Amino acid sequence: MLGDPSGLTDTMWDLIVDATGALVISVMGWRYLKNADRKSFLERWIDSFIERNPRFFRK
């Protein structure tokens, strides 16, 4: 930011973005552990991608 030689504003935004990312990942991890018997969103998405694109995954 202009006029902020100390970089405090930039540092604060970095901390806010980092904390938000950590919160999102923590919630996703909690949901994964809570529903360990079910496939996660990412596993379901990967499985459906492979199913729709078998040409990329030939043996």
Short mmCIF file of the C-alpha atoms (twelve columns), coordinates in Angstrom:
data_MODEL
# 
_entry.id   MODEL 
# 
loop_
_atom_site.group_PDB 
_atom_site.id 
_atom_site.type_symbol 
_atom_site.label_atom_id 
_atom_site.label_alt_id 
_atom_site.label_comp_id 
_atom_site.label_asym_id 
_atom_site.label_seq_id 
_atom_site.Cartn_x 
_atom_site.Cartn_y 
_atom_site.Cartn_z 
_atom_site.pdbx_PDB_model_num 
ATOM 1  C CA . MET A 1  0.000   0.000   0.000   1 
ATOM 2  C CA . LEU A 2  1.187   3.480   -0.738  1 
ATOM 3  C CA . GLY A 3  2.224   5.591   2.213   1 
ATOM 4  C CA . ASP A 4  2.772   2.608   4.526   1 
ATOM 5  C CA . PRO A 5  6.540   2.226   4.824   1 
ATOM 6  C CA . SER A 6  6.307   -0.232  7.704   1 
ATOM 7  C CA . GLY A 7  4.286   -2.764  5.714   1 
ATOM 8  C CA . LEU A 8  1.847   -3.187  8.586   1 
ATOM 9  C CA . THR A 9  -1.217  -3.199  6.338   1 
ATOM 10 C CA . ASP A 10 0.292   -5.817  4.036   1 
ATOM 11 C CA . THR A 11 1.290   -7.959  7.006   1 
ATOM 12 C CA . MET A 12 -2.167  -7.720  8.532   1 
ATOM 13 C CA . TRP A 13 -3.818  -8.797  5.254   1 
ATOM 14 C CA . ASP A 14 -1.365  -11.706 5.035   1 
ATOM 15 C CA . LEU A 15 -2.374  -12.799 8.544   1 
ATOM 16 C CA . ILE A 16 -6.094  -12.464 7.777   1 
ATOM 17 C CA . VAL A 17 -5.794  -14.523 4.584   1 
ATOM 18 C CA . ASP A 18 -3.635  -17.152 6.335   1 
ATOM 19 C CA . ALA A 19 -6.099  -17.449 9.231   1 
ATOM 20 C CA . THR A 20 -9.039  -17.766 6.837   1 
ATOM 21 C CA . GLY A 21 -7.253  -20.498 4.878   1 
ATOM 22 C CA . ALA A 22 -6.388  -22.344 8.082   1 
ATOM 23 C CA . LEU A 23 -10.013 -22.166 9.211   1 
ATOM 24 C CA . VAL A 24 -11.289 -23.556 5.898   1 
ATOM 25 C CA . ILE A 25 -8.791  -26.437 5.908   1 
ATOM 26 C CA . SER A 26 -9.522  -27.184 9.586   1 
ATOM 27 C CA . VAL A 27 -13.265 -27.416 8.935   1 
ATOM 28 C CA . MET A 28 -12.648 -29.678 5.939   1 
ATOM 29 C CA . GLY A 29 -10.381 -31.912 8.044   1 
ATOM 30 C CA . TRP A 30 -12.931 -32.059 10.862  1 
ATOM 31 C CA . ARG A 31 -15.685 -33.053 8.421   1 
ATOM 32 C CA . TYR A 32 -13.403 -35.699 6.895   1 
ATOM 33 C CA . LEU A 33 -12.655 -37.228 10.307  1 
ATOM 34 C CA . LYS A 34 -16.283 -37.015 11.396  1 
ATOM 35 C CA . ASN A 35 -17.419 -38.906 8.275   1 
ATOM 36 C CA . ALA A 36 -14.485 -41.294 7.931   1 
ATOM 37 C CA . ASP A 37 -16.724 -44.053 6.564   1 
ATOM 38 C CA . ARG A 38 -17.771 -41.890 3.585   1 
ATOM 39 C CA . LYS A 39 -15.639 -40.659 0.710   1 
ATOM 40 C CA . SER A 40 -14.647 -37.009 0.843   1 
ATOM 41 C CA . PHE A 41 -15.718 -34.468 -1.766  1 
ATOM 42 C CA . LEU A 42 -12.247 -34.586 -3.307  1 
ATOM 43 C CA . GLU A 43 -12.226 -38.398 -3.527  1 
ATOM 44 C CA . ARG A 44 -15.666 -38.384 -5.160  1 
ATOM 45 C CA . TRP A 45 -14.595 -35.686 -7.605  1 
ATOM 46 C CA . ILE A 46 -11.413 -37.558 -8.560  1 
ATOM 47 C CA . ASP A 47 -13.349 -40.821 -9.041  1 
ATOM 48 C CA . SER A 48 -15.896 -39.103 -11.288 1 
ATOM 49 C CA . PHE A 49 -13.120 -37.403 -13.282 1 
ATOM 50 C CA . ILE A 50 -11.405 -40.737 -13.895 1 
ATOM 51 C CA . GLU A 51 -14.709 -42.335 -14.858 1 
ATOM 52 C CA . ARG A 52 -15.481 -39.570 -17.381 1 
ATOM 53 C CA . ASN A 53 -11.934 -39.532 -18.826 1 
ATOM 54 C CA . PRO A 54 -10.698 -43.120 -19.083 1 
ATOM 55 C CA . ARG A 55 -8.391  -42.239 -22.003 1 
ATOM 56 C CA . PHE A 56 -6.093  -40.393 -19.586 1 
ATOM 57 C CA . PHE A 57 -5.751  -43.433 -17.321 1 
ATOM 58 C CA . ARG A 58 -5.015  -46.356 -19.620 1 
ATOM 59 C CA . LYS A 59 -2.767  -49.082 -18.330 1 
# 
